[in-house]
Amino acid sequence: MGSFDLSYASSFKGGSETFLRNVFENILKTYLRKNPTAKTIWELVQSVDNEKICYDHFTFQTFKVEGYGIESLSSFFMDYGYKVEGGLDFPTKKLRVLTFSPPDIYVPDDGHGLGNGPLPRLVIAELFVDELSPESQEIIRKYLKPKGGKQAVLSSTLGSLIWEKPTSTDFQQLAKESDFAAWVLVHGYMMNHLAFSVDRLKHQFSDIKCIKEYLEEKGFELNNDGGILKVSQDGLLLQVSSISEKIAFEFADGVTETIPASYIEFTQRLVLPEFKDLPHNQIKEFHRRDGFDLGNAKNILESARFTSDV
C-alpha cells in the first residue's frame, strides 16, 4: 500500500508522522479486508493508467455516550495536529458530525497514498443516544462499558469491537429506529467509508463524471439519492458514492443475517472562482473548495441504509 518515505518528516508537528501514517495504514487495511467490494473498486482505480491515489477523507461513526462519542477518536488525531474544521447537524437522524483538517506537512509533488501523500481529512459522526427511545437506549448502554471508548483507535485499526458481539434481537430492534445505531452496534469503530481525492488523480479519473461512468459500466451499485452525482449548493463540491455492500454477520445468539457494511466515495473539489484563471500547474489545495455540504452529506448518509432483508 505504499512505502513510508518520510525524508521531510521534520515539518510535522505533534509526534511521529511515521506512527500516524502507520495507524491510518492499518485502519485502511482493516476496512479493505472487511469490505470486498470496496477493495475491488480501490484496486480498479489504481489499475487504470497506473493511477496514484490520494484520499480526501476518512469517515467514522460513534455513539454519543460517556467516553464513546466523537472525542473518543478525535483526541488521538488532534494530538497529532488535526484541527476541527467544521460541523454538520442532522436533527431528524439525531446526528452531529465534526470534520477535522490534517496537520500542515510537506508533501512531495509525486506524493500519494498514505506513504507520503496528503493526510486525509477526518469526518466523525456521533449519534445522540439520549434522544432515542428508552428501549434503544437500554440496548446500547447494555453493551458499552465504562471507559471502553479509550480504546477507539485501537479498535479501528484491529477491526474488533470494543463491546461484546450483539444479539440479532438487539440489532433488529435498533435497526427499526436508527440505521446508524444498528450499524455502529455491529461494526463499532471500523471506518465507515473512505473518499478518494479526485482532483489529485492524473489521468482519465481526474474527472468525477468519468469515474461515475466507469463504475456504472462495471456494474457497481451507486447511491442515487439526490442523483448519482451529488453537487453542492455552490456547485464546487462533487461527490459519488457506492451503496454499502451486504455481508453475512453471525450474531452472539448464533443467528446469521445479511447486514450493510461500508462503502466507498469519490470527492472532487473544484477551483474557487477567484482562482479560476490560474494555470493548472499552479493550483494548490487551498485554491479549491474546502469543507463539506449539508445537502450532499444527507444523501451520502443513505449509502449505508438498511433494506428489508435486515
VOPAGU-2260 file (C-alpha; in pm, 1 decimal, decimal comma):
REM VOPAGU-2260
SITE   aa  ch    i         X         Y         Z
SITE  MET   A    0       0,0       0,0       0,0
SITE  GLY   A    1     297,0     227,4     -40,8
SITE  SER   A    2     628,8     271,4     133,0
SITE  PHE   A    3     676,3     531,5     402,4
SITE  ASP   A    4     920,1     784,0     257,1
SITE  LEU   A    5     939,2    1049,4     526,8
SITE  SER   A    6    1263,4    1226,0     449,1
SITE  TYR   A    7    1083,5    1555,7     516,1
SITE  ALA   A    8     908,9    1444,6     835,4
SITE  SER   A    9    1069,8    1728,2    1030,0
SITE  SER   A   10     790,5    1957,2     903,7
SITE  PHE   A   11     539,5    1753,8    1105,5
SITE  LYS   A   12     437,4    1884,4    1446,8
SITE  GLY   A   13     285,1    1674,2    1722,2
SITE  GLY   A   14     478,3    1347,4    1737,3
SITE  SER   A   15     590,8    1088,3    1486,0
SITE  GLU   A   16     444,2    1129,2    1139,1
SITE  THR   A   17     554,4     773,6    1064,0
SITE  PHE   A   18     345,0     643,0    1352,2
SITE  LEU   A   19      37,0     840,4    1246,1
SITE  ARG   A   20      68,3     716,5     888,1
SITE  ASN   A   21     102,4     359,3    1014,1
SITE  VAL   A   22    -218,7     399,8    1214,3
SITE  PHE   A   23    -400,9     517,8     901,3
SITE  GLU   A   24    -247,6     234,5     700,5
SITE  ASN   A   25    -382,3     -24,2     942,9
SITE  ILE   A   26    -725,2     140,0     954,7
SITE  LEU   A   27    -727,9     116,9     574,9
SITE  LYS   A   28    -614,2    -247,2     572,7
SITE  THR   A   29    -893,6    -341,0     813,4
SITE  TYR   A   30   -1152,5    -156,3     604,3
SITE  LEU   A   31   -1039,6    -328,1     282,6
SITE  ARG   A   32   -1025,5    -669,9     448,3
SITE  LYS   A   33   -1382,6    -641,4     572,0
SITE  ASN   A   34   -1530,3    -484,4     256,1
SITE  PRO   A   35   -1450,3    -687,3     -57,9
SITE  THR   A   36   -1647,2    -466,7    -299,0
SITE  ALA   A   37   -1479,9    -150,4    -171,8
SITE  LYS   A   38   -1144,5    -326,5    -208,4
SITE  THR   A   39   -1227,5    -420,1    -567,5
SITE  ILE   A   40   -1308,0     -57,1    -652,8
SITE  TRP   A   41    -995,6      59,2    -467,0
SITE  GLU   A   42    -783,4    -177,7    -675,9
SITE  LEU   A   43    -957,9     -94,5   -1004,1
SITE  VAL   A   44    -894,5     278,2    -969,1
SITE  GLN   A   45    -522,5     213,9    -930,1
SITE  SER   A   46    -509,6     -37,7   -1215,2
SITE  VAL   A   47    -627,1     212,8   -1478,7
SITE  ASP   A   48    -331,1     407,8   -1620,0
SITE  ASN   A   49    -128,7     301,6   -1312,9
SITE  GLU   A   50    -311,2     576,3   -1122,6
SITE  LYS   A   51    -159,4     709,0    -798,8
SITE  ILE   A   52    -428,8     770,0    -539,6
SITE  CYS   A   53    -476,3    1019,3    -258,9
SITE  TYR   A   54    -753,4    1036,3      -1,1
SITE  ASP   A   55    -990,6    1324,8      60,0
SITE  HIS   A   56   -1134,3    1198,2     387,3
SITE  PHE   A   57   -1186,2     901,2     618,2
SITE  THR   A   58   -1522,6     874,4     796,5
SITE  PHE   A   59   -1615,1     711,1    1128,3
SITE  GLN   A   60   -1936,9     671,1    1329,3
SITE  THR   A   61   -1980,7     669,7    1707,5
SITE  PHE   A   62   -2233,3     667,7    1990,7
SITE  LYS   A   63   -2253,3     984,6    2198,9
SITE  VAL   A   64   -2242,4     805,1    2531,4
SITE  GLU   A   65   -1994,4     878,2    2810,2
SITE  GLY   A   66   -1649,5     844,1    2653,1
SITE  TYR   A   67   -1766,8     686,3    2326,1
SITE  GLY   A   68   -1852,9     984,4    2106,1
SITE  ILE   A   69   -1652,2    1192,8    1861,3
SITE  GLU   A   70   -1386,0    1274,7    2117,6
SITE  SER   A   71   -1300,1     907,4    2169,6
SITE  LEU   A   72   -1142,0     912,5    1822,4
SITE  SER   A   73   -1063,2    1278,7    1764,3
SITE  SER   A   74    -847,6    1322,2    2075,6
SITE  PHE   A   75    -582,4    1089,5    1934,1
SITE  PHE   A   76    -568,6    1263,2    1597,0
SITE  MET   A   77    -575,1    1610,5    1749,6
SITE  ASP   A   78    -266,3    1512,8    1948,7
SITE  TYR   A   79    -101,2    1471,2    1607,9
SITE  GLY   A   80    -203,9    1810,8    1476,5
SITE  TYR   A   81    -555,5    1761,0    1341,1
SITE  LYS   A   82    -788,2    2057,9    1397,8
SITE  VAL   A   83   -1165,4    2096,6    1399,2
SITE  GLU   A   84   -1262,2    2233,7    1058,6
SITE  GLY   A   85   -1640,2    2248,5    1074,9
SITE  GLY   A   86   -1958,0    2069,0    1168,3
SITE  LEU   A   87   -2288,0    1945,7    1030,0
SITE  ASP   A   88   -2609,8    1870,1    1217,1
SITE  PHE   A   89   -2877,6    1619,5    1116,8
SITE  PRO   A   90   -3159,9    1671,0    1370,0
SITE  THR   A   91   -3401,0    1420,9    1215,5
SITE  LYS   A   92   -3136,2    1148,9    1237,2
SITE  LYS   A   93   -3020,8    1268,6    1581,0
SITE  LEU   A   94   -2666,5    1307,5    1449,3
SITE  ARG   A   95   -2384,6    1555,4    1475,5
SITE  VAL   A   96   -2076,1    1547,0    1254,1
SITE  LEU   A   97   -1743,9    1720,3    1309,1
SITE  THR   A   98   -1483,3    1748,2    1036,2
SITE  PHE   A   99   -1110,9    1775,1    1103,1
SITE  SER   A  100    -835,2    1915,8     883,8
SITE  PRO   A  101    -495,2    1744,3     881,5
SITE  PRO   A  102    -172,9    1898,1    1009,6
SITE  ASP   A  103      34,4    2103,6     770,5
SITE  ILE   A  104     301,8    1868,0     642,2
SITE  TYR   A  105     538,3    1860,4     349,8
SITE  VAL   A  106     407,0    1650,0      60,2
SITE  PRO   A  107     636,6    1590,4    -239,1
SITE  ASP   A  108     496,3    1660,0    -585,1
SITE  ASP   A  109     469,9    1287,3    -654,0
SITE  GLY   A  110     342,1    1202,6    -304,6
SITE  HIS   A  111      49,7     961,7    -298,5
SITE  GLY   A  112    -134,1     710,5     -84,1
SITE  LEU   A  113     -69,2     701,6     287,8
SITE  GLY   A  114     304,7     654,7     244,7
SITE  ASN   A  115     393,5    1013,5     155,2
SITE  GLY   A  116      73,0    1164,1      17,9
SITE  PRO   A  117    -152,9    1422,8     180,1
SITE  LEU   A  118    -310,9    1307,9     504,6
SITE  PRO   A  119    -689,2    1266,0     478,6
SITE  ARG   A  120    -943,1    1494,7     638,0
SITE  LEU   A  121   -1143,6    1320,4     909,3
SITE  VAL   A  122   -1521,2    1308,7     934,8
SITE  ILE   A  123   -1651,2    1174,3    1266,1
SITE  ALA   A  124   -2021,3    1142,1    1343,2
SITE  GLU   A  125   -2196,1    1074,9    1671,8
SITE  LEU   A  126   -2549,7     963,3    1747,7
SITE  PHE   A  127   -2730,0    1137,9    2034,7
SITE  VAL   A  128   -2825,1     821,2    2218,4
SITE  ASP   A  129   -3019,0    1015,8    2483,2
SITE  GLU   A  130   -3266,1    1121,5    2213,1
SITE  LEU   A  131   -3354,0     764,1    2114,9
SITE  SER   A  132   -3641,6     565,7    2260,9
SITE  PRO   A  133   -3589,2     416,3    2608,3
SITE  GLU   A  134   -3574,3      69,7    2450,6
SITE  SER   A  135   -3292,4     165,5    2213,1
SITE  GLN   A  136   -3102,9     349,8    2484,8
SITE  GLU   A  137   -3118,3      44,3    2707,2
SITE  ILE   A  138   -2982,0    -180,6    2431,6
SITE  ILE   A  139   -2688,1      47,5    2352,1
SITE  ARG   A  140   -2592,8     114,8    2713,1
SITE  LYS   A  141   -2605,3    -257,0    2789,5
SITE  TYR   A  142   -2307,9    -313,0    2559,0
SITE  LEU   A  143   -2098,6      -6,8    2638,5
SITE  LYS   A  144   -1873,3     -48,2    2939,5
SITE  PRO   A  145   -1722,4     243,3    3135,8
SITE  LYS   A  146   -1406,6     389,0    2977,6
SITE  GLY   A  147   -1420,2     148,7    2683,5
SITE  GLY   A  148   -1406,0     437,3    2438,8
SITE  LYS   A  149   -1042,1     495,5    2530,8
SITE  GLN   A  150    -957,3     205,1    2300,1
SITE  ALA   A  151   -1136,5     355,6    1997,7
SITE  VAL   A  152    -832,6     398,7    1772,1
SITE  LEU   A  153    -704,4      51,3    1857,9
SITE  SER   A  154   -1048,3     -89,6    1776,6
SITE  SER   A  155   -1045,1      87,7    1440,5
SITE  THR   A  156    -701,7     -43,8    1346,0
SITE  LEU   A  157    -781,9    -401,7    1451,0
SITE  GLY   A  158   -1138,8    -409,2    1322,4
SITE  SER   A  159   -1251,2    -557,6    1651,9
SITE  LEU   A  160   -1549,6    -448,0    1859,9
SITE  ILE   A  161   -1475,3    -294,1    2199,0
SITE  TRP   A  162   -1801,0    -435,7    2333,2
SITE  GLU   A  163   -1942,4    -787,5    2316,5
SITE  LYS   A  164   -2089,9    -905,3    1987,7
SITE  PRO   A  165   -2462,7    -815,0    1990,9
SITE  THR   A  166   -2758,5   -1048,0    1958,1
SITE  SER   A  167   -2971,5   -1044,9    1645,0
SITE  THR   A  168   -3272,8    -938,2    1852,5
SITE  ASP   A  169   -3095,9    -628,5    1983,5
SITE  PHE   A  170   -2964,4    -544,8    1638,1
SITE  GLN   A  171   -3305,0    -574,5    1473,7
SITE  GLN   A  172   -3469,5    -366,4    1744,2
SITE  LEU   A  173   -3216,5     -86,1    1693,8
SITE  ALA   A  174   -3246,2    -104,9    1314,7
SITE  LYS   A  175   -3618,4     -29,0    1340,5
SITE  GLU   A  176   -3538,1     310,5    1490,4
SITE  SER   A  177   -3194,0     404,9    1358,9
SITE  ASP   A  178   -2985,0     259,4    1077,2
SITE  PHE   A  179   -2690,0     449,0    1220,2
SITE  ALA   A  180   -2727,9     292,6    1565,7
SITE  ALA   A  181   -2759,1     -59,0    1426,7
SITE  TRP   A  182   -2454,1      -8,5    1203,6
SITE  VAL   A  183   -2235,8     112,1    1490,9
SITE  LEU   A  184   -2353,7    -168,4    1718,7
SITE  VAL   A  185   -2221,6    -434,8    1479,1
SITE  HIS   A  186   -1922,9    -252,6    1323,5
SITE  GLY   A  187   -1807,6     -26,6    1604,1
SITE  TYR   A  188   -1516,6     199,5    1513,9
SITE  MET   A  189   -1440,2      38,3    1177,7
SITE  MET   A  190   -1402,8     305,6     910,4
SITE  ASN   A  191   -1747,4     372,5     765,5
SITE  HIS   A  192   -1607,8     483,7     431,4
SITE  LEU   A  193   -1312,0     646,2     262,2
SITE  ALA   A  194   -1321,9     906,7     -12,1
SITE  PHE   A  195   -1071,3     935,2    -294,9
SITE  SER   A  196    -944,5    1282,8    -380,8
SITE  VAL   A  197   -1048,3    1302,0    -746,8
SITE  ASP   A  198    -877,2    1633,8    -817,2
SITE  ARG   A  199    -541,9    1474,3    -729,3
SITE  LEU   A  200    -581,3    1195,0    -984,8
SITE  LYS   A  201    -377,4    1246,6   -1300,2
SITE  HIS   A  202    -542,4    1055,7   -1583,1
SITE  GLN   A  203    -898,8     987,0   -1703,2
SITE  PHE   A  204   -1025,1     960,1   -1346,7
SITE  SER   A  205    -936,6    1323,8   -1278,2
SITE  ASP   A  206   -1296,9    1395,5   -1386,6
SITE  ILE   A  207   -1556,3    1253,7   -1147,0
SITE  LYS   A  208   -1802,5    1207,8   -1433,9
SITE  CYS   A  209   -1560,7     959,7   -1592,3
SITE  ILE   A  210   -1542,4     771,3   -1262,7
SITE  LYS   A  211   -1921,9     759,7   -1241,0
SITE  GLU   A  212   -1949,8     621,0   -1594,5
SITE  TYR   A  213   -1671,7     368,4   -1534,4
SITE  LEU   A  214   -1830,3     232,7   -1215,7
SITE  GLU   A  215   -2170,9     209,9   -1382,9
SITE  GLU   A  216   -2020,6      21,1   -1677,3
SITE  LYS   A  217   -1856,9    -221,1   -1434,3
SITE  GLY   A  218   -2194,4    -286,1   -1270,0
SITE  PHE   A  219   -2131,9    -133,4    -926,6
SITE  GLU   A  220   -2439,7      -9,5    -741,4
SITE  LEU   A  221   -2415,9     364,2    -676,9
SITE  ASN   A  222   -2610,2     580,5    -435,6
SITE  ASN   A  223   -2872,3     773,3    -635,1
SITE  ASP   A  224   -3024,4     976,3    -350,3
SITE  GLY   A  225   -3016,2    1331,1    -481,3
SITE  GLY   A  226   -2875,7    1194,4    -807,5
SITE  ILE   A  227   -2573,6     971,4    -853,2
SITE  LEU   A  228   -2352,3    1278,1    -897,8
SITE  LYS   A  229   -2409,5    1489,8    -589,2
SITE  VAL   A  230   -2339,5    1860,5    -637,0
SITE  SER   A  231   -2310,4    2111,8    -353,5
SITE  GLN   A  232   -2524,6    2423,8    -348,2
SITE  ASP   A  233   -2232,3    2634,2    -472,1
SITE  GLY   A  234   -2153,7    2380,7    -745,9
SITE  LEU   A  235   -1793,2    2336,9    -633,0
SITE  LEU   A  236   -1808,8    2008,0    -439,8
SITE  LEU   A  237   -1889,4    1695,8    -643,2
SITE  GLN   A  238   -1935,9    1353,4    -485,4
SITE  VAL   A  239   -2023,2     999,4    -592,6
SITE  SER   A  240   -2056,1     703,3    -357,3
SITE  SER   A  241   -2128,5     334,8    -382,9
SITE  ILE   A  242   -2400,7     159,7    -186,0
SITE  SER   A  243   -2262,8     -32,6     110,2
SITE  GLU   A  244   -2217,0    -397,2      34,3
SITE  LYS   A  245   -2405,2    -659,7     231,4
SITE  ILE   A  246   -2206,5    -910,9     432,3
SITE  ALA   A  247   -2300,2   -1213,6     640,6
SITE  PHE   A  248   -2270,3   -1147,8    1013,9
SITE  GLU   A  249   -2309,3   -1410,0    1284,5
SITE  PHE   A  250   -2464,3   -1263,6    1598,3
SITE  ALA   A  251   -2398,9   -1370,0    1955,5
SITE  ASP   A  252   -2713,2   -1585,8    1958,7
SITE  GLY   A  253   -2591,3   -1788,3    1659,7
SITE  VAL   A  254   -2821,8   -1620,6    1406,2
SITE  THR   A  255   -2657,7   -1514,6    1078,6
SITE  GLU   A  256   -2800,6   -1211,3     898,5
SITE  THR   A  257   -2700,4   -1014,4     590,4
SITE  ILE   A  258   -2617,6    -661,5     702,6
SITE  PRO   A  259   -2478,8    -343,2     542,4
SITE  ALA   A  260   -2105,2    -293,5     577,2
SITE  SER   A  261   -1902,2       0,5     443,0
SITE  TYR   A  262   -1891,4     181,8     110,4
SITE  ILE   A  263   -1652,0     395,8     -91,8
SITE  GLU   A  264   -1674,2     753,4    -216,5
SITE  PHE   A  265   -1514,9     986,9    -469,8
SITE  THR   A  266   -1484,9    1359,2    -396,5
SITE  GLN   A  267   -1386,5    1633,1    -639,9
SITE  ARG   A  268   -1316,0    1984,2    -513,8
SITE  LEU   A  269   -1329,8    2244,2    -788,6
SITE  VAL   A  270   -1118,5    2557,7    -804,5
SITE  LEU   A  271   -1269,8    2859,7    -629,4
SITE  PRO   A  272   -1399,4    3132,0    -865,5
SITE  GLU   A  273   -1133,3    3382,2    -762,0
SITE  PHE   A  274    -861,1    3140,7    -875,7
SITE  LYS   A  275   -1023,4    3013,3   -1196,2
SITE  ASP   A  276    -765,4    3182,4   -1420,2
SITE  LEU   A  277    -465,0    3022,0   -1250,9
SITE  PRO   A  278    -262,4    2787,2   -1473,6
SITE  HIS   A  279    -340,1    2425,8   -1387,5
SITE  ASN   A  280      15,1    2352,0   -1273,8
SITE  GLN   A  281      -4,3    2634,0   -1018,3
SITE  ILE   A  282    -325,7    2521,8    -848,5
SITE  LYS   A  283    -278,8    2409,7    -488,4
SITE  GLU   A  284    -518,9    2255,9    -239,6
SITE  PHE   A  285    -603,0    2593,7     -82,7
SITE  HIS   A  286    -723,4    2718,4    -422,6
SITE  ARG   A  287   -1001,5    2458,4    -417,6
SITE  ARG   A  288   -1336,4    2436,1    -242,4
SITE  ASP   A  289   -1289,4    2320,3     115,9
SITE  GLY   A  290   -1529,3    2181,3     375,2
SITE  PHE   A  291   -1846,4    1981,2     317,7
SITE  ASP   A  292   -2204,2    2041,3     204,7
SITE  LEU   A  293   -2509,4    1955,7     415,5
SITE  GLY   A  294   -2724,0    1850,6     119,5
SITE  ASN   A  295   -2458,3    1620,9     -24,0
SITE  ALA   A  296   -2385,7    1475,8     318,8
SITE  LYS   A  297   -2753,0    1395,5     385,1
SITE  ASN   A  298   -2769,7    1197,9      62,9
SITE  ILE   A  299   -2438,0    1020,2     112,2
SITE  LEU   A  300   -2553,0     905,5     456,7
SITE  GLU   A  301   -2807,4     690,6     273,7
SITE  SER   A  302   -2525,4     483,1     122,8
SITE  ALA   A  303   -2538,3     257,6     429,0
SITE  ARG   A  304   -2914,6     243,2     463,6
SITE  PHE   A  305   -3072,8     -82,1     569,5
SITE  THR   A  306   -3312,1    -274,7     349,4
SITE  SER   A  307   -3597,1    -512,1     414,4
SITE  ASP   A  308   -3369,3    -815,3     426,8
SITE  VAL   A  309   -3220,8    -696,7     756,8
